[in-house]
Amino acid sequence: MTDVVVAGGGLAGLVAARHLAESGRDVTVFEQRSDVGGRVRTVHEDSYTFDRGFQVMFTAYPAAKRELDVEALAPRTFTPGATIASPNHRSVLSDPLRNPSAAPQTLLNTDVRTADKLRLFRLQRELAGVEPVELLSRGGTTIREYLADYGFSKRFVERFAAPFYGGITLDRSLGTDSSIFEYTYKMLSEGEIFVPANGMQAMPRQLADRARSAGATIETDAPVTELETHEGEVTAEVGSETVTAESAVVATDPQTAAELTDIDAIPTEPVGCVTQYFALPTNRAPATGQRIILNAADDRPNTVAPLSAVASEYAPAGMELYSATFLGTPEEDDAELAAEVRAALQSWYPNASFEALELLRTDRVPLSQFAQPPGYRDALPDPTAPEGNAVLAGDYTRWSAIQGALESGKVAADLLR
């Protein structure tokens, strides 16, 4: 008999395991896949690094500062701001205070009016004085309504906010709760976004190492298929084995968590995306810099990220790696989507040639996030919702982001210590 069973070796489960082990509990993590990470996964193939879907990390996330050794991840940072692209036209919007070299481009940007730039700076100062946790308790309107109420122009919303926050929330209509906008805008203003040199899965692997160092056991290829709570203990079916423990942390994907606990409040309606990866010889690559490229015209694709320009480790010498993200679950096949990406890039960079652009990989990710309309937090399950000595850990108990997953693991551990 162990003290605590943790079902799921994603970010939340690994954080919970570490904190419980550090408090002296005997902890075993059971992960259904052959490696830890949950939705944060990376594949290394032919000297390329492919994260499962375009993901980045925010250095300003409070839970990231607490749970991760960011420097040990060898962070490769994006340049603040973004490139706004449309056929035969590109412009840059950045924070001149954090990226002084881009100040002239930002000041001369005609896609975003001066009044909107000033509103961004004013909002940045206002949010600087608010604690992050307080921001998540605000909201109640959509991001689109919030921006309109603050005075941002329709031009700003359509050309910048829709593609940029469409990439963050996977909702270009900006129907997500405005608390997500305030929180992420504060994080962007106060820190950097990065990918680890070895891919995003380096984060959960570091968390796993920390959990093991604290004394936790992690078993992979070991799915928890059933969980029952009894007086003073829980039993978990793991393959053909029955494991008995004093308590349990359910840190699986939402659908599995709902099946294990019978908690109807767990959000299981997914929000998805499709991410394609492309290679282009460096000598034919346009000068993109290290900024995310926003499609100001439409969402086909919504964004393109010059990954190897940010992290040279993501591609072999002489080649550049790009990711292109489509929102939702488009029905077109991989080749059709790739043709749209090639056409978009050619229209944005008309002086470059993309004939050699090669599709390397397509990741269709039906569950990237859960829907977060205004007031969504009121319907989320409490971590103590399961009966008996079991608690929930997962972003679906907080908000759909890496910060939410990391924080939920600490919350779950605190409940069982």
N, C-alpha and C positions, 0 to 999 in steps of 0.2 A: 504494500500500500504506500502510495506517495502522498505528499501533502496537497499538491495542486497539479491538476491536469490542465494544460493549455491546448485547446483545439485550434490549430492554425498558426503557421509560422510566417505570417506577414509582419508588417511593421508593428501593428498593435500588439500582436501576440508576443513578439520578441521583446518589446519594451516591458510588457507586463511580466514576462518571465525573468528578465534581468532584475527588476525592482523587487520581485518576490524572493528571488534567490539571495539578493543582497540583504534582505531582512531575515535570512536564516531558514526560509521555507525550502522544502525538497520539491523541486519543480521539474516536470517533464512536458516538453512541447511535442505535439504530434502534428506533422505537416504532411498533407496528402501527396504533394509533388516531391520530386527528387532533390529539390533545392529550396531554400527559404526565399521569401520575397513577396509572395502573394501576387498582387497586380504589378509590382515593381520588379520587372525582369529584364534581363539583358542576354543577348546572344552574340558570341564572337565567331565570325566566320570569314575566311579568306582575308584576314587582316582588317576587316571592318567590324565596327561595334554597332549593334542594333538594339536600342531599347524598345520594349514592347509598347508602341505608341509614343508620341512625343511627350516627354516628361522633363520637367526641370525642378530644381530645388531652390527655395528662398532662404538666403542666409539669415534673414531677420526673423524667421519663424521662432518663437520662444521655445518650442519643444525641440527644434533642431539644435539650438544652442545647448540645451540640457542633455539631450540623449546622444548626440553625435560628436565625434571629433572631426569637424569639418576639414581642418587642414590635412588630416591624414587621408582624406578622400582625394586629395590633389584636385581641388575644384578648378574647373575651367569656366570662366565667367563670360556671360554675354555683355556686350556694351549696353548701357542703359538706353531705354527708348526703343524705337522701331523705325523701319523703313516702310513708308506708305507707298504702295505700288498700284498703278493702273496702267492701261495700255499707253505706251510711249511717254510715261511720266513716273517719276519717283521723287520722294521728298523724305526728309528725316525729321522726326520729332524726338527730342531728348530732353534731359534735365541739365541745363547749362551749369548748375551748381555742382553736379556730380560728374559731368562730362564736358568740361569747358571747351574742348576742341570742337565739339559739335554745336557750340553756341551760334556761330554764324548761320549754319544750315537750319537750325531750329528757328532763329529769328526771321529768316527769309522764307520759311515754309508757308506756302500759300494754301495748302490743304487745310491748315488749322489757323483760324483767325487769331489776331493778337489778343482779343478779349478772352478767347477760350484758353490761350496759353496763360494769361494772368489768372484765370479761374483755377487752372491746375495748380499754380504756385500757391494761391490762397488756400485751396483745399489741403494741399500738402502741409501747410503750416497749422491749419486747424486740427488735422488728424494727429499731428505730432504730439499734441498734448493729451491724447486719449489713450488709455490702456487698451491693448489689443482685445482682451477678453470682454471689455465693455462694448466694443464695436459689434461683436457677434450677438449681443442682446438688443441691438438696435434693428434697423431694417423695417420690414413691413410693407415696402413698396418694391416695385421692380427697379432694376438698374436703369432702364430707359426712363422711367418716371423720375427717379432720383436726379439723373443728369439734367432733365428738362427743368425740374424745380430749382436746380442750382443755377440755371441760366445758360448751360452749354447749348450751343447752336445745333441745329439738325445736321449741318455740314460736319461738325466735329463728331457727332454720334455715329453717322453713317460711314465716314472715311477712316476714323481711328477707333472709337470705342467699340463699335460692333465687331470688327475683325479681331481686335486685341483681346477684348473680354469674351468674345465668342471662343477664342482659343483657350482661355482660362476656364470658362464655365461650360464650354461645348454648347453654347446657346447664343447664336448670333442675333436672335431677336431681343436679347437683353431682358428676358423675362425672369431672370434669377433674382433672388432676394438682394436688395441693395446692401445689406450688411456684408455680403461677400465682396462687393466692390470696395467698400470702405476698408475692409480688413486687408485685402490684397494690395490696394493702392498704398496703404501705409507701409506694408512690407516692402513693396517695390521702391518706395521713397527712402526707406531707411536701411536698405541692404542691397544685395546683388542676387541675381539668379544665375545658377550654374548647373553643370553636369559634372559628375566625378570623371576623372581621366579614364577610369576603367568601366564606365557605364553606370547607369542608375542602380543596378542591383548591388553595386559595391556598398550602398547604404544598408540594406537589410543584412548583408553578409557581415558588415561591421557590427551591427546590432546583435547578430547571432554570436559572434566572437565574444562580445561583452557579456552576453547572457551565460555563455559557457564558462567564461572566466569567473563569473559570480557563483557558479556551481550548478546551473541549470543543465538538464539533459535535453538534447534536441534529436528527435527521431524523424527521418524523412521517409517517403513512400509509406506513410502510416496514416491513412485517413480515419478520422473519427466519424463513424456512421450512425451512432446512436448515443444519446446521453440521457441518463435518468438521475433524478435527485431523490435521495432518501433522507431519513432522519439522521442528520449529522454527517452524511457522506454522499458522494456521487459515484456512479459507475459509467464508464465510457467503453463502448465497443470499438476496438481498433483492430480491423481485420478480423481474425478468428479469436482474438484475445479480449478478455474483459479486464479492464483496469479500474481499480477502486482507489478513490482519493477522498480527502476531506472536503475539497472544493474544486471548482472548475472555472476557467476563463474561456468563454466562447468567442474566438477571434477569427472565425472563418469568413468567407464571402457572405454577403447578405442572404442569398437564397439558402445556403447550407445552414446558416445561423437560425433562420426562420424555421427550417425543418427540424433542427436539433432541439429548439426551445419552444416551439409553437407560439412565438410572439408575433402577432399580426402587425404590430407597429413597425417592425423592421422594414425599411423601404427596399423593395425588390424590383421596382420598375427601373430598368437601366437607362442610362444615357451613354451612347456609344460614339465611336469615331473610327475612321480608317486612316492609317498612316502608311505612306509609301516612302521607300528609301531609294535614292538615286545616286549614281556615281558619274562624275564628269572629269576628264583629264584637267589637271591644274592649269595647263597652258591654254586651255580653252574656256576657263571659268571666268565669269564676270566678277568685278570687284564688289562684293556684297558687304564687306566688313563683317562684324560679329554681332549684327543685330537681326532680330526676327523680322521677316518680311511679311507685311500685311496686305492681303488682297482687298483693296478698297472698292473694287467693282462688284464682286460677288464672292460666293464661298466655294468656288471650284478651282483650286483648293482655297481653304480659308487662310492658311498661313504656310510659309516655307521657312525652314530654319537651316542656315548654313552651318551644319554641325561640325565639320572638320575645320572650318575657319575658327570656331570657338575652341574645339578640342582636337588638336592634330592627331591624337591617338585614335580617333574614330575612323581613320582611313589610312591606307598605305601611302607611302611616299609617291608623289606624282599624281595623286587622285584627290578629288574633293567629294565629300558626302553631304547630301541634302536630305531633309525629310520634308514631306508635304502632307498636310493633314486636312482631311475632309470631315465635316461634321455629320453626325448621325450615322446611319447605316445604308449608304448608297447601294443601289442594286447593280450598277455597272460593274463589269468584270475588271480585273487588274489592268489589262491593256487599255481599256477605254479611259479609266481614271488617269493612267500614266500619260495618255495623249493630251488630256486636259491640262495636266501639270506642265508638259512640254510647251503647249500653246501659251499658257499663262506666262511662263518664264520668258518665252521669246517676245511676247508683247511688252513685258516690263523692261527687258534688256535687248532692244532691237538691234544693237550693234554686236551682240554676241551670237555665237552659233551653238545650238543645243542638239544638233544632229547626233552627236556622240553621247548624249545623255542616256544612261542605261538604268533601267529599273532593276534593282537588286532584290527587293523584298517588299511584301505588302502585309501589314498586320491589321486585321479586322478585329476591333476590340469592342464587342457589344456592351460590356460593362466597364466603362471608364469611371463614371460617377453615378450618383443617384440624383434625381431631379430635386432642385432647391428653389421652388417658387416662393413668393412672399409668405412669411409665416411658417415656413417648413419646419423650423425647430420645434414648434409646438406639438408636432406629430411624431417626433423622433422618440424611440424607446429609451427609457431610463436604463442605465447600466445594471440596475438591480431588478429589472423586469422579470427575469427567469425565476422560477420557484426554487426554493432551497438554497444550497450553498453554491450557486452559479451566478456569474456576472457576465455581461456583454463587454466586448472591446472591439472597436472598429470605427472607422470614420462615420458610419451611419448612426452613431450615438452622439456625434458632435457636429461636423460639417464635412463635406466631401472634398478633402484635400489631405496631403501628406501631414500637415500640421494636425488635422483632426484625428488621423490614425495614430500618430505618435502620442498625442495628448490623451487619447482614449485608453491607451495601454497603461499609462501612469495612473489614471483614474481607477481603472480596474484593479490594479495592484494595491492601491491605497485602500480599497474596499475590503480586501481579503487579508491584509496584514494585521 
